[in-house]
Amino acid sequence: MRSALIGALILVVVACARPTSTAHQTLPTPTPSPTPTTPLVLTATAPFHNGEVGVAYAPVALAATGGVQPYTWSVVAGALPAGLAIGSDGTVSGTPTSAGTFSFTIQSADSGNSTATIPGSVPIAAALSASLLPNCAARCTVELGCVSVCGAFGQVSGGVAPFSYTLTSGQLPSGTSLSGLTLTGTFTGLSGYLQFTVQVVDGFGATASVSPTFSMLEHISLAGGTIGGSQTNPCYWTGCSRQFAYSGGYGTPTVQITGWTYTESCTGYPAPPKPCPAPARPAVSAGGGFVTVDVPSPGTTWINGYTATLTLVVTDQISCGAGANCSATASYTVVVYGG
């Protein structure tokens, strides 16, 4: 009986005793944020520069210092020129595909959530091209004996200066030299056709070419002579008309009087005043291969006739720009008999 009571007490004590733990719970330790030793700073090893469509852009390397590496790069405002990108190493490179001026802001972020930015602006020029002037689209028409008349044959657009020009095939017209896309000098040699090619190279090494064809005409000329003064070529006080051939040049020329001098020996009834009034200037016109000179009647003031010198200038109609024409001069002795 006593032993049974002792066993019951032992059981109660054991049942009420606090359990003994055999394991300890461990809480995770937070990872501290990286602590930079110096502030993050962003610089460019070279300034952003201009570029050209279709020409590889010389890389611009950006550099970050301080903060906590590694760094990441991104454009956070504006946009790089189309065709350019920033690499994982901070280098801006590529080949531009459109022209314009592009402004942007590039950001570098470090592993400690620090950021730094740098602004940039890149002008991109249009691709280099060269073309013939409209009056040279089929061929450039020039005259032998003319100085730099219609010598301009091409034009450049886009690209980046400086430009250089080189004759790459054919030969230039005799007497001329190349100045950009213009021939300077006096066109000489034989009439006919001649073609050559000029290559343009810009400051970035881009190239373009044009191949003009020059049609070289004989220089315009006008025959001089005498109006009146002989039995076979008389010009009486009632007036007269004469024709003189012109040749060469292009189209129907214009003609104008540039000189008109006369001998002062007028008479009349009643006696005319002194000095003598000038006799009426002839009328001139051109067409059909001839210049026509119409000498009017001198009137009663010059009843005994007069002798004069007439100077004419004919100018061709090459359409390569205002004032860019060739001309020729001819002189005539005019003898008008009195009535």
C-alpha positions as CSV (number, residue, x, y, z in Angstrom):
1,M,0.0,0.0,0.0
2,R,2.8,2.4,0.9
3,S,4.7,1.6,-2.2
4,A,1.7,2.3,-4.4
5,L,1.3,5.7,-2.8
6,I,4.9,6.6,-3.4
7,G,4.6,5.6,-7.1
8,A,1.6,7.8,-7.6
9,L,3.4,10.8,-6.1
10,I,6.4,10.3,-8.4
11,L,4.0,10.2,-11.4
12,V,2.3,13.5,-10.4
13,V,5.7,15.2,-10.0
14,V,6.9,14.0,-13.3
15,A,3.7,15.1,-15.1
16,C,3.9,18.7,-13.6
17,A,7.6,19.2,-14.3
18,R,8.7,21.9,-16.9
19,P,9.9,20.2,-20.1
20,T,13.6,20.5,-20.9
21,S,14.4,22.2,-24.4
22,T,17.0,20.5,-26.4
23,A,17.3,23.2,-29.2
24,H,17.9,27.0,-29.3
25,Q,16.0,29.3,-31.9
26,T,18.4,31.6,-34.0
27,L,17.1,34.8,-35.6
28,P,18.7,36.1,-39.0
29,T,21.1,38.9,-38.8
30,P,20.2,41.9,-41.2
31,T,22.7,42.5,-44.0
32,P,24.0,46.0,-43.7
33,S,23.8,48.4,-46.8
34,P,27.1,49.0,-48.5
35,T,28.6,52.2,-47.2
36,P,30.5,54.2,-49.9
37,T,33.8,55.6,-48.9
38,T,33.5,58.6,-51.3
39,P,30.5,60.2,-53.1
40,L,29.6,58.9,-56.6
41,V,30.9,61.2,-59.3
42,L,30.3,60.9,-63.0
43,T,32.7,62.4,-65.6
44,A,33.3,62.1,-69.4
45,T,36.8,61.2,-70.6
46,A,36.1,63.3,-73.8
47,P,33.4,65.9,-74.6
48,F,30.4,64.9,-76.6
49,H,31.0,65.9,-80.3
50,N,29.1,66.3,-83.5
51,G,28.4,63.4,-85.9
52,E,27.0,62.6,-89.3
53,V,24.3,60.3,-90.5
54,G,25.8,57.0,-91.7
55,V,29.2,57.7,-90.2
56,A,30.4,55.7,-87.1
57,Y,30.3,58.0,-84.1
58,A,33.7,58.2,-82.3
59,P,32.9,56.7,-78.9
60,V,32.7,58.9,-75.8
61,A,33.5,57.0,-72.6
62,L,31.8,58.0,-69.4
63,A,33.6,57.2,-66.1
64,A,32.2,56.9,-62.5
65,T,34.2,57.2,-59.4
66,G,33.4,56.8,-55.8
67,G,30.2,55.1,-54.6
68,V,30.0,51.3,-54.5
69,Q,30.7,49.3,-57.6
70,P,29.3,47.9,-59.9
71,Y,27.7,50.8,-61.7
72,T,24.7,50.8,-64.1
73,W,24.1,53.4,-66.8
74,S,20.9,54.8,-68.3
75,V,19.4,57.8,-70.1
76,V,17.0,59.5,-67.7
77,A,16.0,62.6,-69.8
78,G,15.9,63.4,-73.5
79,A,17.3,60.9,-75.9
80,L,20.5,59.9,-77.6
81,P,20.6,60.4,-81.4
82,A,18.9,57.5,-83.2
83,G,21.5,54.8,-83.8
84,L,23.6,55.6,-80.7
85,A,23.4,53.8,-77.4
86,I,25.2,53.7,-74.0
87,G,26.9,50.4,-73.2
88,S,27.3,48.6,-69.8
89,D,30.7,50.2,-69.5
90,G,29.4,53.7,-69.9
91,T,30.6,54.2,-73.5
92,V,28.3,56.1,-76.0
93,S,28.8,54.8,-79.5
94,G,27.0,53.7,-82.7
95,T,26.1,55.0,-86.1
96,P,23.6,57.9,-86.3
97,T,20.6,57.3,-88.5
98,S,18.9,60.7,-88.4
99,A,20.0,64.4,-88.4
100,G,19.3,67.0,-85.7
101,T,20.5,68.2,-82.4
102,F,19.8,65.8,-79.5
103,S,20.0,66.8,-75.8
104,F,19.9,64.2,-73.0
105,T,20.9,63.4,-69.4
106,I,22.8,60.2,-68.6
107,Q,22.7,58.7,-65.1
108,S,25.0,56.3,-63.3
109,A,23.7,54.4,-60.3
110,D,25.9,52.4,-57.9
111,S,25.1,49.4,-55.8
112,G,24.4,51.5,-52.8
113,N,21.5,53.4,-54.5
114,S,23.5,56.5,-55.0
115,T,23.2,58.3,-58.4
116,A,25.0,60.9,-60.4
117,T,24.1,62.5,-63.8
118,I,25.8,64.3,-66.6
119,P,24.1,66.3,-69.4
120,G,25.0,66.0,-73.1
121,S,24.1,67.5,-76.5
122,V,25.1,66.0,-79.8
123,P,24.4,67.7,-83.2
124,I,24.1,65.2,-86.1
125,A,24.6,66.5,-89.6
126,A,22.7,65.1,-92.6
127,A,24.6,62.6,-94.7
128,L,27.0,64.1,-97.3
129,S,25.6,64.3,-100.8
130,A,26.6,66.0,-104.0
131,S,24.4,66.8,-107.0
132,L,24.5,68.7,-110.3
133,L,23.1,72.2,-110.6
134,P,19.8,72.3,-112.5
135,N,21.3,74.0,-115.5
136,C,23.8,71.1,-115.6
137,A,21.3,68.2,-115.1
138,A,21.7,67.1,-118.7
139,R,24.9,69.0,-119.6
140,C,26.7,72.2,-118.7
141,T,26.8,74.5,-121.8
142,V,29.8,76.8,-122.0
143,E,31.6,78.8,-124.6
144,L,35.2,78.7,-125.6
145,G,37.0,81.9,-124.8
146,C,34.8,82.8,-121.8
147,V,36.3,83.2,-118.3
148,S,34.5,81.2,-115.6
149,V,31.1,81.6,-117.3
150,C,28.9,78.7,-116.4
151,G,31.8,77.0,-114.7
152,A,29.8,76.1,-111.6
153,F,28.4,72.6,-112.1
154,G,27.6,71.0,-108.7
155,Q,26.5,71.6,-105.1
156,V,27.1,69.9,-101.7
157,S,24.6,69.3,-99.0
158,G,24.9,67.7,-95.6
159,G,28.3,66.5,-94.4
160,V,30.7,68.2,-92.1
161,A,33.4,70.7,-93.1
162,P,36.2,70.8,-94.2
163,F,35.5,69.4,-97.6
164,S,38.1,68.4,-100.2
165,Y,37.5,67.9,-103.9
166,T,39.5,65.5,-106.2
167,L,39.2,64.8,-109.9
168,T,38.9,61.0,-110.0
169,S,38.2,60.3,-113.7
170,G,38.2,62.1,-117.0
171,Q,39.9,65.4,-117.7
172,L,38.9,69.0,-117.1
173,P,38.2,71.3,-120.1
174,S,41.4,72.9,-121.4
175,G,42.3,76.2,-119.7
176,T,40.3,75.5,-116.5
177,S,41.1,74.3,-113.0
178,L,38.9,72.8,-110.2
179,S,37.8,75.0,-107.3
180,G,35.2,73.1,-105.3
181,L,32.5,72.1,-107.7
182,T,33.3,75.0,-110.0
183,L,35.6,75.3,-113.0
184,T,37.7,78.5,-113.1
185,G,39.8,80.0,-115.8
186,T,39.2,80.5,-119.5
187,F,37.6,77.7,-121.5
188,T,39.9,76.9,-124.5
189,G,40.6,74.0,-126.8
190,L,38.1,72.4,-129.2
191,S,34.3,72.5,-129.2
192,G,32.4,69.3,-128.3
193,Y,31.5,67.2,-125.3
194,L,33.6,66.3,-122.3
195,Q,32.8,64.4,-119.1
196,F,34.7,64.0,-115.8
197,T,34.0,62.9,-112.2
198,V,34.8,64.8,-109.0
199,Q,34.8,63.2,-105.6
200,V,33.9,65.2,-102.4
201,V,35.3,64.1,-99.0
202,D,34.1,65.7,-95.8
203,G,35.7,66.1,-92.4
204,F,34.4,62.7,-91.3
205,G,35.7,60.9,-94.4
206,A,32.3,60.5,-96.0
207,T,32.4,60.6,-99.8
208,A,30.1,61.6,-102.7
209,S,30.7,62.1,-106.4
210,V,29.2,64.0,-109.4
211,S,29.9,63.5,-113.1
212,P,29.1,66.6,-115.1
213,T,29.1,66.6,-118.9
214,F,30.3,69.9,-120.5
215,S,29.2,70.9,-123.9
216,M,31.6,73.5,-125.3
217,L,30.4,75.8,-128.0
218,E,32.3,78.2,-130.3
219,H,32.6,81.6,-128.8
220,I,29.9,84.1,-130.0
221,S,31.2,86.5,-132.7
222,L,29.7,89.3,-134.7
223,A,31.0,90.6,-138.0
224,G,31.9,94.3,-138.2
225,G,31.9,96.5,-141.3
226,T,30.8,99.7,-143.0
227,I,27.4,101.1,-143.5
228,G,27.2,103.4,-146.4
229,G,30.2,105.2,-147.9
230,S,30.2,103.5,-151.4
231,Q,28.1,103.3,-154.5
232,T,27.4,99.6,-153.8
233,N,26.6,100.2,-150.2
234,P,25.1,103.7,-150.0
235,C,23.2,105.2,-147.1
236,Y,21.3,108.3,-148.1
237,W,19.8,111.0,-145.9
238,T,16.5,109.1,-146.0
239,G,18.2,106.3,-143.9
240,C,19.1,102.7,-144.6
241,S,19.2,99.2,-143.2
242,R,22.0,96.6,-143.1
243,Q,22.5,93.1,-141.7
244,F,25.6,91.5,-140.2
245,A,26.1,87.8,-139.4
246,Y,26.7,86.5,-135.9
247,S,27.8,83.0,-135.0
248,G,28.7,80.7,-132.0
249,G,27.2,81.2,-128.6
250,Y,23.8,79.8,-127.5
251,G,20.4,80.9,-128.6
252,T,19.4,84.2,-130.1
253,P,21.6,86.9,-128.6
254,T,20.6,90.2,-127.3
255,V,22.3,93.3,-128.9
256,Q,22.9,96.8,-127.6
257,I,24.7,99.9,-128.6
258,T,27.6,100.7,-126.4
259,G,29.2,103.4,-128.6
260,W,28.0,106.2,-131.0
261,T,30.3,109.0,-132.0
262,Y,30.1,111.3,-135.0
263,T,32.0,114.1,-136.9
264,E,30.6,117.5,-136.0
265,S,30.0,119.1,-139.4
266,C,26.3,119.8,-139.5
267,T,24.7,122.3,-141.8
268,G,21.1,123.2,-142.6
269,Y,18.7,126.0,-143.2
270,P,18.4,127.9,-141.2
271,A,21.8,127.5,-139.7
272,P,21.8,124.9,-136.9
273,P,23.0,125.8,-133.4
274,K,26.5,124.8,-132.3
275,P,27.5,122.4,-131.0
276,C,25.6,120.2,-133.4
277,P,22.8,118.0,-132.0
278,A,23.7,114.3,-132.2
279,P,22.2,112.5,-135.2
280,A,19.6,109.9,-134.2
281,R,21.1,106.6,-133.1
282,P,20.4,103.6,-135.2
283,A,17.9,100.9,-134.1
284,V,19.4,97.4,-133.7
285,S,17.9,93.9,-133.3
286,A,19.1,90.3,-133.6
287,G,17.6,87.1,-135.0
288,G,18.0,84.4,-137.6
289,G,21.8,84.6,-137.5
290,F,21.9,88.3,-138.2
291,V,22.1,91.6,-136.4
292,T,20.0,94.2,-138.2
293,V,21.1,97.9,-138.1
294,D,18.5,100.5,-139.1
295,V,20.0,103.9,-139.7
296,P,17.3,106.6,-139.5
297,S,17.2,109.8,-141.7
298,P,19.5,112.5,-140.2
299,G,16.9,115.2,-140.9
300,T,17.5,118.6,-142.3
301,T,20.1,119.5,-139.6
302,W,22.5,117.0,-141.2
303,I,21.4,117.7,-144.7
304,N,25.0,117.3,-145.9
305,G,25.3,113.9,-144.2
306,Y,27.7,112.7,-141.5
307,T,30.2,110.1,-140.6
308,A,29.9,108.1,-137.3
309,T,31.3,105.1,-135.5
310,L,28.8,102.6,-134.1
311,T,29.8,100.0,-131.5
312,L,27.6,96.9,-130.8
313,V,27.8,94.2,-128.2
314,V,26.0,90.9,-128.7
315,T,25.4,88.7,-125.6
316,D,24.4,85.0,-125.7
317,Q,21.5,83.4,-123.8
318,I,23.2,80.6,-121.8
319,S,20.9,80.2,-118.7
320,C,23.4,79.6,-115.9
321,G,22.6,82.6,-113.8
322,A,22.2,86.3,-113.9
323,G,25.1,88.0,-115.5
324,A,26.8,84.7,-116.5
325,N,26.9,85.2,-120.2
326,C,29.4,85.5,-123.0
327,S,29.6,88.5,-125.3
328,A,31.3,89.9,-128.4
329,T,31.9,93.4,-129.7
330,A,31.9,94.7,-133.2
331,S,32.4,98.2,-134.6
332,Y,31.0,99.9,-137.8
333,T,31.7,103.0,-139.7
334,V,28.5,104.7,-140.7
335,V,28.6,107.1,-143.7
336,V,25.3,108.9,-144.5
337,Y,25.1,110.9,-147.6
338,G,23.3,114.3,-147.7
339,G,20.2,115.0,-149.7
